[in-house]
């Protein structure tokens, strides 16, 4: 039921941000299944070899199979992701039953419908990778003591997770940690070897076909500078990643506070203040949330993230230490495993993140929920009155639903502006039948997908020579926005008035201040306010030939 809800909620959202790249890969694989990277992809400033655009193969091949079955229908392709969502729900439920029996009915909806999962599905890699990674861990736990065959299967699933998204390298690390803590070293070695063999096998196939490895290329392009430079580069990420955690882990954090001996009034007050802060940033213009150089929205998210991390640290303390008869260490394999798993996720979120984004902390949010549920189940065995109130579930689920609703609303402007621009061009052509030139657009993400669906062509600065009579569809970027939508990859210039006739602007806007595009997917905070329309584009008809400088 939860998996179905997550899948159906995703169908309502149009193509957004990185969805377009994965659809382009899937479209090519559908036509050339044995040549996945043998084409050029326009995703940055100019068309690049597909090998140089980060996209592991599992999800594109799955989408390509969906295209083979029922064509390139976005809604049906999103329904086609249901097996991944179902696998995620199964893995989470079985892990909760295993480590937090009696709390799964509370924790499962909080995690499945959280701001970490519900808005993140799209046509992207993150939720499928999480599903495969969690499933591989659960399969390996089941394999312990049952022979090496199931352990190898768990490793293969972990290898698929790694070839879904490279951040799923945590899966074999977690499997190895379970093998160490539960004295199942030989099955763990077997599973890790199977994962590495599957992962490396695909990369060797790419080397044989293209002369280079997709993973090695992107791993090499993100490195350099030595260990000290690497460590130094991670410090600026800590506060923004904590801010994303402040939104994505709200349900997990409240579960953790409920599990600790925190007075209910403090837990209730924290939740109330969080809801008040979230409601304020959803409705208030951005300029009202900046005082001098202090961005109150960023401060709110980062403070929230710090609170949830402190609650999680408290849960780790409960799992690992006892204090009633003097400070001592609890020697319990399950507690030690979950604690190490959370630390592995934290290290991966920081170490593997090239820039802050919500997807970097999805794993941290989910495993924090598992740790909190573990402590809560232990507490509730002794004190039934410590079971979390229903409003904890309501806040966690409500936050996920609200972020997903905002993200769905904020994904529509690219689609609406592309449609209206196409209509504007059609009317201009009807008025002047001799003016039937090509239509060029500027921008990536969802805007690229829908513009191309209407027959428009990408304009590349300093390269594309648009002819007299051609049409241009160019976004108007707010002057104070450092990361405007849709991303173009180069400085966007509008044609001067003596070069083109202005056919008018197209604006997509509404009364709600909150936005998630593109900041949920990369920026300084998951949900922020705005002082400008969601998206504005302008349509031109060229009088003379023109190249964007």
C-alpha positions in Angstrom: 0.0 0.0 0.0 2.8 2.4 0.9 4.7 1.5 -2.2 1.7 2.1 -4.3 1.0 5.5 -2.8 4.6 6.6 -3.4 4.5 5.4 -7.0 1.1 7.0 -7.8 2.1 10.3 -6.1 5.2 10.4 -8.4 3.0 10.0 -11.6 1.5 13.4 -11.0 4.9 15.1 -11.3 6.2 16.1 -14.8 9.7 15.5 -15.9 12.1 17.6 -13.7 15.8 18.3 -13.4 17.9 15.1 -14.1 14.9 13.1 -15.3 15.7 14.4 -18.8 19.2 12.9 -18.9 18.0 9.5 -17.8 15.2 9.5 -20.4 17.7 10.4 -23.1 19.9 7.5 -22.1 16.9 5.2 -22.0 15.7 6.4 -25.4 19.1 5.6 -26.9 19.4 2.2 -25.2 15.9 1.4 -26.4 17.2 1.8 -30.0 20.8 0.5 -29.4 20.7 -1.8 -26.4 24.3 -3.0 -26.9 25.7 0.5 -27.2 24.6 2.4 -24.1 27.2 5.2 -24.3 27.7 5.4 -28.0 26.1 8.8 -28.6 26.4 12.5 -27.8 24.3 14.1 -25.1 23.7 17.8 -24.8 23.7 18.2 -21.0 26.3 20.9 -20.2 27.5 23.8 -22.3 27.7 21.7 -25.5 27.0 18.2 -26.7 29.4 15.8 -24.9 30.1 12.0 -25.3 27.5 10.2 -23.3 30.4 8.4 -21.4 31.2 11.8 -19.8 27.7 12.3 -18.4 27.3 10.5 -15.1 24.7 7.8 -15.5 25.2 4.2 -14.4 23.2 1.6 -16.4 20.6 -0.1 -14.3 17.8 2.5 -14.3 18.3 3.6 -17.9 18.1 -0.1 -19.0 15.0 -0.6 -16.9 13.4 2.5 -18.4 14.4 1.4 -21.9 12.6 -1.9 -21.3 9.6 0.0 -20.3 9.8 2.0 -23.5 9.9 -1.3 -25.4 6.7 -2.4 -23.7 4.6 0.7 -23.9 6.5 3.6 -25.5 7.9 6.8 -24.1 4.9 7.7 -21.9 6.2 9.5 -18.7 3.4 8.4 -16.5 3.7 4.7 -17.5 7.4 4.8 -17.1 6.9 6.1 -13.5 4.5 3.3 -12.8 7.2 1.0 -14.3 9.4 2.0 -11.3 6.9 0.3 -8.9 9.1 -2.8 -8.4 11.9 -0.7 -7.0 9.5 1.0 -4.6 8.0 -2.3 -3.5 11.5 -3.7 -2.9 12.3 -0.7 -0.8 9.1 -1.1 1.3 9.9 -4.9 1.7 13.5 -4.3 2.7 12.6 -1.5 5.2 9.8 -3.6 6.8 11.9 -6.7 7.2 14.8 -4.7 8.6 12.4 -3.0 11.1 10.9 -6.3 12.1 14.4 -7.7 12.6 15.9 -4.8 14.6 12.9 -3.0 16.0 10.1 -5.5 16.3 6.8 -3.9 17.5 7.7 -0.5 16.1 7.5 -1.3 12.3 3.9 -0.1 12.1 5.0 3.4 13.3 8.4 3.6 11.7 7.6 2.2 8.2 5.2 5.0 7.1 7.5 7.6 8.7 10.4 6.4 6.5 8.5 5.5 3.3 6.5 8.7 3.2 9.3 10.9 4.5 10.8 14.0 2.7 13.7 11.6 1.9 11.7 9.2 -0.2 8.4 10.5 -1.3 9.7 13.5 -3.4 12.8 11.8 -4.5 11.5 9.0 -6.8 11.0 10.9 -10.1 12.7 9.0 -12.9 16.0 9.2 -11.0 18.5 6.8 -9.5 18.4 7.5 -5.8 15.3 5.5 -4.6 16.1 2.4 -6.9 19.7 2.4 -5.6 18.5 2.7 -2.0 16.0 -0.2 -2.5 18.7 -2.5 -4.0 21.2 -1.6 -1.3 18.8 -2.2 1.6 17.6 -5.4 -0.1 21.2 -6.6 -0.4 21.8 -6.1 3.3 18.6 -7.9 4.3 19.4 -10.8 1.9 22.9 -11.1 3.4 21.6 -11.2 6.9 19.3 -14.0 5.9 22.2 -15.7 4.2 24.4 -15.8 7.3 24.6 -19.5 8.3 22.7 -20.7 5.3 25.5 -21.3 2.9 27.4 -19.1 0.5 24.9 -19.2 -2.4 22.5 -16.7 -0.8 25.5 -14.6 0.3 26.7 -14.4 -3.3 23.1 -13.4 -4.4 23.2 -10.6 -1.8 26.5 -9.5 -3.2 25.1 -9.5 -6.7 22.2 -7.3 -5.6 24.7 -5.0 -3.9 26.6 -4.9 -7.2 23.4 -3.9 -9.0 22.9 -1.2 -6.4 26.4 0.1 -7.1 25.7 0.1 -10.9 22.5 2.0 -10.2 24.2 4.8 -8.3 27.8 4.9 -7.3 27.0 6.2 -3.8 25.6 2.6 -3.2 29.2 1.6 -2.5 28.0 1.7 1.1 26.1 -1.6 0.5 29.2 -3.9 0.4 30.7 -1.9 3.2 27.6 -2.5 5.4 27.6 -6.2 4.4 31.3 -6.5 5.5 30.5 -4.7 8.7 27.7 -7.2 9.5 30.1 -10.0 8.8 32.6 -8.6 11.2 30.1 -7.9 14.0 28.3 -11.2 13.7 31.4 -13.4 13.0 30.3 -14.2 9.5 33.5 -13.2 7.8 33.6 -15.9 5.1 30.0 -15.2 3.8 30.8 -11.5 3.9 33.9 -12.0 1.8 31.9 -14.0 -0.6 29.2 -11.3 -0.9 31.7 -8.5 -1.3 33.6 -10.5 -3.9 30.3 -11.1 -5.8 29.4 -7.4 -5.7 32.9 -6.4 -6.9 32.9 -9.0 -9.6 29.5 -7.8 -11.0 30.5 -4.2 -10.8 33.9 -4.7 -12.3 32.5 -7.0 -15.0 30.3 -4.3 -16.4 33.2 -1.8 -16.3 35.5 -4.2 -18.2 32.8 -4.6 -20.8 32.8 -0.9 -21.3 36.6 -0.8 -21.5 36.4 -3.5 -24.2 33.8 -1.5 -26.2 34.8 2.1 -25.6 38.3 1.9 -24.3 37.5 3.4 -20.9 35.4 2.7 -17.8 32.4 4.9 -17.0 33.1 4.7 -13.3 36.9 5.3 -13.6 36.3 8.3 -15.8 34.0 10.0 -13.3 36.0 8.9 -10.2 39.1 10.4 -11.8 37.4 13.7 -12.8 36.2 14.3 -9.3 39.6 13.7 -7.6 43.0 15.5 -7.5 44.9 17.6 -5.0 45.7 14.9 -2.5 44.2 13.9 0.8 44.6 17.2 2.5 42.8 19.0 -0.4 40.1 16.4 -0.4 39.5 16.8 3.4 39.5 20.6 3.1 37.0 20.5 0.3 34.5 18.7 2.5 34.3 21.2 5.3 32.1 23.7 3.3 29.6 20.8 2.7 29.0 20.1 6.3 26.5 22.9 7.1 24.5 22.5 3.8 24.3 18.7 4.2 23.1 19.2 7.8 20.4 21.6 6.4 19.1 18.9 4.0 19.1 16.5 6.9 17.0 19.0 8.9 14.2 18.5 6.4 14.6 14.9 5.2 15.2 13.4 8.7 12.4 15.1 10.5 10.4 11.9 11.1 13.5 10.0 12.1 14.6 12.8 14.4 11.3 12.9 16.2 11.3 9.1 16.6 14.8 9.4 18.1 13.6 12.1 20.5 10.7 9.9 21.5 13.0 7.0 22.2 15.2 9.0 24.5 14.2 10.2 28.0 13.3 13.6 26.6 10.2 15.1 28.3 7.2 15.0 26.0 6.8 18.7 26.3 10.3 19.2 24.7 9.6 16.8 21.9 6.2 18.4 21.3 7.7 21.9 21.4 10.5 21.0 19.0 7.9 19.5 16.5 5.7 22.6 16.9 8.6 25.0 16.3 9.7 22.9 13.3 6.2 23.0 11.8 6.0 26.8 12.5 9.3 27.4 10.8 8.4 25.2 7.8 5.1 26.9 7.4 6.8 30.3 7.5 9.3 29.6 4.8 6.6 28.0 2.6 4.5 31.2 2.7 6.9 34.1 3.3 8.9 35.8 0.5 12.6 35.1 0.6 13.5 38.8 1.3 11.6 38.6 4.6 13.8 35.7 5.7 17.1 37.5 5.3 18.4 39.8 8.1 21.7 41.5 7.3 23.9 38.6 6.1 21.9 35.9 8.0 19.7 33.7 5.9 17.0 32.5 8.4 15.9 29.7 6.1 19.4 28.1 6.0 19.8 28.7 9.7 16.4 27.0 10.3 17.3 23.9 8.3 20.8 23.6 9.7 19.6 23.9 13.3 17.0 21.3 12.6 19.6 19.0 11.2 21.8 19.5 14.2 18.9 18.6 16.5 18.1 15.4 14.6 21.8 14.5 14.6 22.1 15.1 18.4 19.0 12.9 18.9 20.6 10.2 16.7 23.8 10.5 18.7 21.8 10.0 21.9 20.3 6.9 20.4 23.8 5.6 19.6 24.8 6.3 23.2 21.8 4.2 24.5 22.7 1.4 22.2 26.4 1.3 22.9 26.7 2.3 26.6 25.1 1.6 29.9 25.2 4.0 32.8 22.9 2.6 35.6 25.7 0.6 37.3 28.5 2.7 36.1 29.7 3.6 32.6 30.2 0.6 30.5 30.0 -0.7 27.0 27.0 -2.8 25.8 28.2 -5.8 23.8 25.3 -6.5 21.5 25.9 -7.4 17.9 22.7 -5.9 16.5 23.3 -2.6 18.2 26.9 -2.5 17.2 25.9 -3.2 13.6 23.3 -0.5 13.4 25.6 2.1 15.0 28.4 1.3 12.5 25.9 1.4 9.6 24.8 4.9 10.5 28.5 6.0 10.8 29.2 4.5 7.4 26.3 6.4 5.8 27.5 9.6 7.4 31.0 9.1 6.1 29.7 8.3 2.6 27.4 11.3 2.6 30.3 13.6 3.3 33.0 11.8 1.4 31.2 11.0 -1.8 29.3 14.3 -2.2 30.7 16.7 -4.7 28.1 19.3 -3.8 25.2 19.4 -1.3 21.9 18.0 -2.3 19.0 16.2 -0.7 19.9 12.9 -2.3 23.3 12.9 -0.4 21.5 12.3 2.9 18.7 9.9 1.9 20.6 7.0 3.3 21.5 8.8 6.5 17.9 9.8 7.1 16.6 6.2 6.6 19.3 4.5 8.7 18.8 7.2 11.4 15.2 6.0 11.5 16.3 2.4 11.8 18.5 3.3 14.8 15.8 5.4 16.4 13.3 2.5 15.9 15.7 0.1 17.5 16.0 2.2 20.6 12.3 2.8 20.7 11.5 -0.9 20.5 13.8 -1.6 23.5 12.3 1.2 25.5 8.7 0.2 24.8 9.4 -3.4 26.0 9.9 -2.0 29.4 7.7 1.1 29.3 4.7 1.0 27.1 3.9 4.6 27.9 7.0 5.7 25.9 5.4 4.7 22.6 5.5 7.7 20.3 2.3 9.7 20.0 0.3 9.5 16.7 1.3 13.1 16.0 4.9 12.0 15.5 3.8 9.8 12.6 1.6 12.7 11.4 4.4 15.2 11.4 6.8 12.9 9.6 4.3 11.8 7.0 2.9 15.3 6.6 6.3 16.8 6.1 7.0 14.3 3.3 3.6 14.9 1.7 4.0 18.7 1.8 7.6 18.6 0.4 6.4 16.2 -2.4 3.4 18.5 -3.1 5.6 21.6 -3.4 8.1 19.7 -5.6 5.3 18.5 -7.9 3.9 22.1 -8.2 7.4 23.4 -8.8 8.1 20.9 -11.5 5.3 22.2 -13.8 6.7 25.6 -14.9 9.1 24.1 -17.4 6.3 22.1 -19.0 3.8 25.0 -19.0 6.3 27.5 -20.4 7.4 25.1 -23.1 3.8 24.5 -24.1 2.9 28.2 -24.1 6.0 29.1 -26.1 5.2 26.5 -28.7 1.6 27.9 -29.0 3.1 31.4 -29.3 5.3 30.3 -32.1 2.4 28.5 -33.8 0.3 31.7 -33.7 3.1 33.8 -35.1 3.6 31.3 -38.0 -0.2 31.4 -38.7 0.0 35.2 -38.9 3.0 35.1 -41.3 3.0 31.8 -43.2 6.3 32.7 -44.9 8.0 32.8 -41.5 8.4 29.0 -40.9 11.9 28.9 -39.6 13.2 26.6 -37.0 12.6 27.0 -33.2 15.6 27.1 -30.9 15.5 26.8 -27.1 17.9 27.5 -24.3 18.1 25.4 -21.1 18.3 21.9 -19.7 16.3 19.8 -17.2 12.6 19.5 -17.7 12.5 22.5 -20.0 14.8 20.7 -22.4 12.6 17.6 -22.5 9.4 19.4 -23.2 10.9 21.9 -25.7 12.2 18.9 -27.7 8.9 17.2 -27.5 7.5 20.3 -29.3 10.1 20.0 -32.0 12.5 22.7 -30.8 16.2 22.5 -31.2 18.9 23.3 -28.6 20.8 26.5 -29.1 24.5 26.5 -28.1 26.2 29.7 -27.3 29.0 30.7 -29.8 28.2 27.8 -32.0 24.6 27.7 -33.2 23.9 30.2 -36.1 20.2 30.9 -36.0 18.9 32.2 -39.3 16.6 35.1 -40.0 13.0 33.9 -39.6 13.9 31.4 -36.9 12.4 31.6 -33.4 14.2 31.7 -30.0 12.8 30.6 -26.7 15.1 32.0 -24.0 14.6 31.9 -20.2 14.7 35.2 -18.3 16.9 34.6 -15.2 16.3 36.6 -12.0 19.4 38.9 -11.5 19.9 37.8 -7.8 19.6 34.0 -8.4 23.0 32.2 -8.4 21.6 28.9 -9.6 18.6 29.8 -11.9 16.3 27.4 -13.7 16.5 26.0 -16.2 20.3 25.5 -16.1 21.8 26.4 -19.5 25.5 25.6 -19.1 26.6 29.0 -20.4 25.9 32.7 -20.0 22.5 33.4 -21.6 22.2 36.5 -23.7 18.9 37.7 -25.2 19.1 39.0 -28.8 19.1 42.9 -29.1 16.0 44.6 -30.4 17.5 45.3 -33.8 18.2 41.6 -34.3 14.9 40.1 -33.3 11.2 40.9 -32.7 10.0 40.3 -29.2 6.9 38.1 -29.4 6.3 38.5 -25.6 7.1 36.6 -22.5 5.6 33.5 -20.9 5.4 33.4 -17.1 4.6 30.5 -14.8 3.8 31.6 -11.2 1.5 31.2 -8.2 1.0 32.6 -4.8 3.1 30.0 -2.9 6.5 31.2 -2.0 8.2 27.8 -1.5 10.3 26.3 -4.2 12.3 23.0 -4.5 13.6 23.4 -8.1 16.6 23.3 -8.3 17.5 23.7 -4.6 16.2 20.3 -3.4 18.3 18.6 -6.1 21.4 20.8 -5.4 22.0 24.0 -3.6 21.8 25.3 0.0 18.5 24.0 1.3 15.7 21.6 0.5 12.9 24.1 0.5 13.4 27.9 0.2 11.3 31.0 -0.5 11.5 33.1 -3.6 11.1 36.8 -4.6 10.4 36.2 -8.3 8.1 34.2 -10.6 8.9 30.5 -10.8 9.9 30.7 -14.4 9.8 33.3 -17.2 10.8 32.7 -20.8 10.8 35.1 -23.8 10.0 34.3 -27.4 11.7 36.0 -30.3 11.6 36.0 -34.1 14.9 36.8 -35.7 15.2 39.5 -38.3 18.8 38.7 -39.1 21.1 35.8 -38.6 22.4 35.7 -35.0 24.9 33.7 -32.8 24.5 34.0 -29.1 27.8 35.5 -27.8 
